[in-house]
Amino acid sequence: MDQFDVCIVGAGVVGLAIAYQISRDPQFRNRSIVLLERDSSFGQHTSSRNSEVIHAGIYYARDSLKASLCVRGKQLLYQHCRQFDVPCKQLGKYIVGSRRDEEPLQAIEARAEANGVSDLQWLTRSSLRKNEPALTSETGLFSPSTGIIDSHAYMQSLMHLAQNQAMHFAPYTRIDCVEFKRQRFLVDCTITASSRPEQYTFQCNLLINSAGLHAQTLAQNIADFDQASIPELHMCKGCYFNFTGKNPFQRLIYPLPEANETGLGIHAILDLSSQLRFGPDTEYVDSIDYDIDPCRSSLFAAAVAKYFPAVTAELLVPAYAGIRPKIAAAGEAPGDFVILDGAEHGMPGLIQLFGMESPALTASLAIGELVRDKFSGY
Ligand SMILES: Cc1cc2nc3c(=O)[nH]c(=O)nc-3n(C[C@H](O)[C@H](O)[C@H](O)COP(=O)(O)OP(=O)(O)OC[C@H]3O[C@@H](n4cnc5c(N)ncnc54)[C@H](O)[C@@H]3O)c2cc1C
């Protein structure tokens, strides 16, 4: 039977960043590392269905994993982009509102400060008019460290760098179930590369579940794993619409976040070619379905018109949708990332990642460091 030292399940941005951080670490030199992906390639799900924003780290609760990993991850990500020529742009973002939004904006500023993000600047009505004349907002905050990234090029770079360190990538390989026996994991997979699926079983010493929207299902299929430690999955869909008019913006424009930060509000996002799109909205769903109802354009236009009145539903066309793997149900306070190791769940050598919603793209390299460090000494 094949044996690996480390097995990472799921080639989204989180699994790739973990594979990269582990494969370059001297402690794992000469260790066999495999990254398994059920689909034909990496990054086909949430990692390619997001806003591609490098977040500053301003919204998340003080001392949360989201706050610390976002702030650290942002720094590592800009550095990585410079070092490996991954396209990104630190264009900054405006969080805008009306006069009566000053109190919530102050709360955002205070939270950012508590997270170590102390570069926010207040915007007056006249500075808003001068810098972004299409906006009608009266006040706001400027976050200079927010940026955008080509997420596909980023994932490609992680894959390439990890493979250069001899990491083995296995697409078309779905993990079905796992047994923990004599301090090792016995992993049952289905290989779907041909029209006749094949069963394949191997052993590994360390196992990382970074299966995104399927992390809970995989955890439930690990024999004798403490089911009580698996947080419930609440899927929350977010759709995007492209703007077919001329883009008037230089920066990312965000309204105030939704209640309980279910979403950050339907914002104006630019890609690296300055194409403008709006999104994502929030809708709790029961199944993974990326279709977009074109009728939502009127809801989008109404939300966006609060800061950009020139928008109309006719100027919006459906772009794509993503699904957030939340652990908080509708109406509940936002959940943190849940990254559980053997000391917490009682199965040494296993790390499980749940609730890896935004800002996990930004935080990915810091998440990779954290997972690597949890294995230190193995
Ligand atoms: C609408 C939206 C907007 C967002 N915007 C941003 C943003 O602007 N900035 C930011 O920092 N973050 C953002 N995020 C969050 C970010 O996109 C995600 O946190 C991140 O992509 C999660 O990556 P992942 O690797 O955990 O999951 P995924 O990308 O879903 O990868 C998991 C992988 O595991 C594979 N898999 C599942 N089960 C198995 C199995 N049994 N065997 C083998 N493989 C398996 C899947 O096929 C998949 O490829 C956004 C998310 C959404 C939904």
The ligand as an SDF file (V2000), in Angstrom:
LIG
                    3D

 53 58  0  0  0  0  0  0  0  0999 V2000
  -18.7420   35.3260   -2.4760 C   0  0  0  0  0  0  0  0  0  0  0  0
  -17.3920   35.2220   -1.8150 C   0  0  0  0  0  0  0  0  0  0  0  0
  -16.5210   36.3060   -1.8030 C   0  0  0  0  0  0  0  0  0  0  0  0
  -15.2690   36.2120   -1.1940 C   0  0  0  0  0  0  0  0  0  0  0  0
  -14.3850   37.2520   -1.2830 N   0  0  0  0  0  0  0  0  0  0  0  0
  -13.1720   37.1460   -0.7000 C   0  0  0  0  0  0  0  0  0  0  0  0
  -12.2270   38.1970   -0.8130 C   0  0  0  0  0  0  0  0  0  0  0  0
  -12.4450   39.1650   -1.5260 O   0  0  0  0  0  0  0  0  0  0  0  0
  -11.0610   38.0930   -0.1330 N   0  0  0  0  0  0  0  0  0  0  0  0
  -10.7730   37.0180    0.6610 C   0  0  0  0  0  0  0  0  0  0  0  0
   -9.7150   37.0150    1.2990 O   0  0  0  0  0  0  0  0  0  0  0  0
  -11.6300   35.9760    0.7280 N   0  0  0  0  0  0  0  0  0  0  0  0
  -12.8050   36.0020    0.0600 C   0  0  0  0  0  0  0  0  0  0  0  0
  -13.6710   34.9620    0.1010 N   0  0  0  0  0  0  0  0  0  0  0  0
  -13.2830   33.7650    0.8290 C   0  0  0  0  0  0  0  0  0  0  0  0
  -12.3690   32.8490    0.0240 C   0  0  0  0  0  0  0  0  0  0  0  0
  -12.7400   32.7720   -1.3270 O   0  0  0  0  0  0  0  0  0  0  0  0
  -12.4470   31.4580    0.6450 C   0  0  0  0  0  0  0  0  0  0  0  0
  -12.2880   31.5770    2.0190 O   0  0  0  0  0  0  0  0  0  0  0  0
  -11.3840   30.5130    0.1310 C   0  0  0  0  0  0  0  0  0  0  0  0
  -11.3990   30.4860   -1.2750 O   0  0  0  0  0  0  0  0  0  0  0  0
  -11.6170   29.1230    0.6920 C   0  0  0  0  0  0  0  0  0  0  0  0
  -10.6570   28.2750    0.1340 O   0  0  0  0  0  0  0  0  0  0  0  0
  -10.6750   26.7460    0.4780 P   0  0  0  0  0  0  0  0  0  0  0  0
   -9.4340   26.1720   -0.0980 O   0  0  0  0  0  0  0  0  0  0  0  0
  -10.9220   26.5430    1.9360 O   0  0  0  0  0  0  0  0  0  0  0  0
  -11.9970   26.1620   -0.2330 O   0  0  0  0  0  0  0  0  0  0  0  0
  -12.2750   25.7520   -1.7410 P   0  0  0  0  0  0  0  0  0  0  0  0
  -11.7800   26.7270   -2.6990 O   0  0  0  0  0  0  0  0  0  0  0  0
  -13.7390   25.4120   -1.8190 O   0  0  0  0  0  0  0  0  0  0  0  0
  -11.4430   24.4230   -1.9310 O   0  0  0  0  0  0  0  0  0  0  0  0
  -11.7980   23.1990   -1.3400 C   0  0  0  0  0  0  0  0  0  0  0  0
  -11.4110   22.1160   -2.3090 C   0  0  0  0  0  0  0  0  0  0  0  0
  -11.6050   20.8540   -1.6910 O   0  0  0  0  0  0  0  0  0  0  0  0
  -12.0240   19.9380   -2.6950 C   0  0  0  0  0  0  0  0  0  0  0  0
  -12.6490   18.8120   -2.0140 N   0  0  0  0  0  0  0  0  0  0  0  0
  -13.7980   18.8360   -1.2810 C   0  0  0  0  0  0  0  0  0  0  0  0
  -14.0510   17.6090   -0.7760 N   0  0  0  0  0  0  0  0  0  0  0  0
  -13.0620   16.7930   -1.1940 C   0  0  0  0  0  0  0  0  0  0  0  0
  -12.8030   15.3960   -1.0080 C   0  0  0  0  0  0  0  0  0  0  0  0
  -13.6040   14.6000   -0.2650 N   0  0  0  0  0  0  0  0  0  0  0  0
  -11.6820   14.8600   -1.6020 N   0  0  0  0  0  0  0  0  0  0  0  0
  -10.8460   15.6600   -2.3560 C   0  0  0  0  0  0  0  0  0  0  0  0
  -11.0800   16.9800   -2.5690 N   0  0  0  0  0  0  0  0  0  0  0  0
  -12.1640   17.5390   -1.9870 C   0  0  0  0  0  0  0  0  0  0  0  0
  -12.9970   20.7800   -3.5210 C   0  0  0  0  0  0  0  0  0  0  0  0
  -13.2270   20.2240   -4.8050 O   0  0  0  0  0  0  0  0  0  0  0  0
  -12.2730   22.1250   -3.5700 C   0  0  0  0  0  0  0  0  0  0  0  0
  -11.4440   22.2330   -4.6980 O   0  0  0  0  0  0  0  0  0  0  0  0
  -14.9130   35.0210   -0.5320 C   0  0  0  0  0  0  0  0  0  0  0  0
  -15.7940   33.9230   -0.5450 C   0  0  0  0  0  0  0  0  0  0  0  0
  -17.0170   34.0120   -1.2000 C   0  0  0  0  0  0  0  0  0  0  0  0
  -17.9250   32.8300   -1.2500 C   0  0  0  0  0  0  0  0  0  0  0  0
  1  2  1  0
  2  3  1  0
  2 52  2  0
  3  4  2  0
  4  5  1  0
  4 50  1  0
  5  6  2  0
  6  7  1  0
  6 13  1  0
  7  8  2  0
  7  9  1  0
  9 10  1  0
 10 11  2  0
 10 12  1  0
 12 13  2  0
 13 14  1  0
 14 15  1  0
 14 50  1  0
 15 16  1  0
 16 17  1  0
 16 18  1  0
 18 19  1  0
 18 20  1  0
 20 21  1  0
 20 22  1  0
 22 23  1  0
 23 24  1  0
 24 25  2  0
 24 26  1  0
 24 27  1  0
 27 28  1  0
 28 29  2  0
 28 30  1  0
 28 31  1  0
 31 32  1  0
 32 33  1  0
 33 34  1  0
 33 48  1  0
 34 35  1  0
 35 36  1  0
 35 46  1  0
 36 37  1  0
 36 45  1  0
 37 38  2  0
 38 39  1  0
 39 40  1  0
 39 45  2  0
 40 41  1  0
 40 42  2  0
 42 43  1  0
 43 44  2  0
 44 45  1  0
 46 47  1  0
 46 48  1  0
 48 49  1  0
 50 51  2  0
 51 52  1  0
 52 53  1  0
M  END
$$$$
